[in-house]
C-alpha cells in the first residue's frame, strides 16, 4: 500500500521504517525541515519530499499518516477527510476538544477509517494485564494507581527540550497530553470515568509554559477509584499500573515489561513473563499491521476517532478540575 507521511520527526520516521519493513511504500513525505525529509528518504528512496502540507494531503495514496505536533493534528485530519482519505493520526487527536465532534461525525458519515495512535494496545505486557482483568483473575477491580514520569530534558536527548512541543502549550504540550496513553488505557482497562479531582501546575524551574506535575483521583462507572500521577520531573523513566481487585492484585511495569499477580495467600505472587518481554518496536509494527488490516476492511480500528476524543475529554476534565479547584464530571463535556 502507498502512504503519505505528514511529519517526519522521530515517530514519523519510526512508522515509515516499519511500513517499509512490512513491504509498503511511502509515496510522499512532508515536513518543514528538509533534513527530516531526507532521513525518511534514506528509508524510502521512492518517496517524494515537500514542505507544502496542502500538496502532500492532496497526493494520491491509500492512506495518510499524521505525525506532526498535536496542535496540527485536527486541521490536517480534516483536510485529509475532505480528500476522502483514510487516516492514521498520532495521539493525541488534538490539543483541544474544539472541532473534534465535527471530525468524528464527518468520518462516520463518509465511512472513512481513522485510527488514533494507540501503540500500548499492542504492547504484550499490557495486553496480558487486559486479558487477566477480562478473565476475572483479580475479581472485581476496586482501585488502581497509574503513574508515569521522566525528566523532560532527558526525554529527547538529541533536541533542546525548550524547542519541543512538550514545552509549549500552544503546540499541545504538557504531561496530560504527553501521557494521553494513560487516559486511553485507563478507559481500555477500567471502562468510562465519570468524575475527577485534580491538582496540576508548573512546579519546577523547567523553561516551559505547560504543567509538569499532575496528581488526580478518578472515579469510574464501575465504582473503581484510581489515583493518577504524571510528571516531567523524575530522573529515571517510570511508568506503570497497580490494580487492587477483590481477589488479587496486579502490578504492571512498562520499563521492565513485567506483570505480577499477587495473592493474599502467604503474600505470594505469580510473575508473567512468557511471550511478554519484547523489543519495544514490535508494538509499533503490530500497530501498523493493524492499520493495514483496517484499510482492507478486515477489522475495526482499535482506537477510533470517538475513542480518541473520549481520551481527550478526560484530559480536558482534569485540566478544568485543576483550574477551577472542584470535582468535575465528564458529562459536562458531552456537548463540547
ABEGO torsion letter per residue (X at the ends): XBBBBBEABAAAAAAAAAAAAAGBBBABBBBABAAAAAAAAAABAABBBBABAAAAAABBBABBBBABBAAAAAAAAAAAAAAGBBBBBBOBABABABGAAAAAAAAAAAGBBBBBBBAAAABAAAAAAAAAAAAGAAEBBABBBBBBBBBAAAABAABBAAABAAABAAAGBEAAAAAAAAAAAAAAAAEBBABBBBBBEBABABBBABBABBBBBBBBAAGBBBBBBBBAABABBBBEBBBBBAABBBBBBAAAGBBBBBBABGGBBBBBABGABBBAAAAAAAAAAAAAAAAAGABBBABBAAAAAAAAAAAAAAAAAAAAGBBBBAAAAAAX
